[in-house]
Amino acid sequence: MSETEDQPSRLPLRRVLPSRKRLTELTVVVFGVLIALGLENLVQEWRWKLEGRELEALARQELELNLAQAIERIAVDPCLRDRVALLASGLRGEATSYAPQPAARGTNSSVNRALAQAYEPVLRPWRSASMERLMGAEASKRVAPERLLAQSAVLTTLDSIRRDQMEEVAASGRLLPLAVGVPRLDAEVRAGLLADLGDLDRARAGVELVSRRLVDRGTELGVAPDMRDVQSRLEELRAVSGDCVDVQGGLAIARQLAESAN
């Protein structure tokens, strides 16, 4: 048997080309898929932009409330300064005892009122949930970078206020003996109480300073609290803490913010 007879027969190769109709159908399918993907991307982009605007609006509302609270804290600071000075006056000199100096019971604080307090910190809930969501969301990429930077600065400022406020609460708790009185005031006890009072005063000053910084952040963002809300808060604060509350100074800050927001 010859070699040619042993090899299987091969069919001639032919190029199979799709018909024009088939090409048209494939083209339509490809363009349909591309259009669908493009529309989906456009819809998703629209959703992210909408989410970004909604979060910015909520963050603005949070900042308005925080600014009202910052103004409260700035206005009441003269009262707190005077209170620290009064507590310190009894620790100076050669006195061997300390008369009770309980703070007036008001509505400034959420501290346990079953216990007498020598110093009642003015506690407020500083809100930032929407700001934090805005910074971490995909929608943040659709917000102007300068506005994101300003929101980030606000968050940093709020963290500082919370930290100083907690230090103020902790230091005021250590000053409980000044509220109930110290029958034996020796040098060691005096030194410890003065140190705690110094910690308290630093924390107080820190909260007031950072509250003013928050006002600056509000000016940068063009955000202002409701004037009627600020006035109501300040009047209530004065009813609790007395005429030492700087109501006019607080209202002046609120007006400055309103002018920058217009």
Buried (B, 14 or more C-beta within 10 A) or exposed (E): EEEEEEEEEEEEEEEEEEEEEEEEEEEEEEEEEEEEEEEEEEEEEEEBBEBBEBBBEBBBEBBBBBBBBBBBBBBBBBBBBEBBEBBBEBBEEEEEEBEEBBBEEBEBBEBEEEEBBBBBBBBBEBBBEBBBBBBEBEBBEBBEEEBBEBBEBBBEBBEBBBBBBEBBBBBBBBBBBBBBBBEEBEEEBBEEBBEBBEBBBBBBBBBBBBBBBBBEBBBBBEBBBBBEBBBEBBEBBBEBBBEBBBBEBBBEBBEBBBEBBE
